[in-house]
Every structure is written in structure tokens, then in C-alpha cells.
Amino acid sequence: MNRLTEKVIRLALEEDPEITSKQAREVAEVLKGRSRPVGSAEMGQEAILVSNREAARLLSVSRQTLWRLEKHGVIKPVVLGHAGGHRIKRYALEGLRKLAR
């Protein structure tokens, strides 16, 4: 992770009133490399995460269809945090490739 990304994450943690102190500590542990993000166990150590736009493109579906797949439990995103009232979600590339087969 580059320094700018880390600064953005730390700023979001400080500024978002919905993030609890426990969540902030957990993210800090992940940033320091002492812990793994929630959901990373099933994805493996070297998981590559992609945005919803890229995930939809890889599956050749619209972002609305991607949302429906998520809603019905076909795919499961990794929630990285919250910013501006929105959840920051990414999708495991390997899981998308398996689904696309």
C-alpha cells in the first residue's frame, strides 16, 4: 500500500463519526501488518481486490446486476470501510474469475 492510500484511510478513520474506536484499532492493526482484513481468510494471502465497476466488467454485467448478485448471496464483497455515507466495497478477483467460468 502506498503512503497516500494509507493517509486517506487514516483520515477517513478520524473523520467518520460512525467508525467506532474498536473498528479504528482493527484497521490500524491491518495497516501495521499485524492483522488481516475481515474476509481475507477465505480469499487467501495474495487476494487482488477490484472495484464494483471492474467486477461488473469482468462478469459482463451491469453494476445493478452485480448488486443483485451480492444481494442474493452469489458474490460477497469485502467491506474496507465507510466514506461519505457509503461503504467502500471491493470484490476478490479470484472469486469473480471462478464465477465467470
Secondary structure, 3 states (H helix, E strand, C coil): CCHHHHHHHHHHHHHCCCCCHHHHHHHHHHHCCCCCCCCHHHHCCCCCEECHHHHHHHHCCCHHHHHHHHHCCCCCCEEEEEECCEEEEEEEHHHHHHHHC
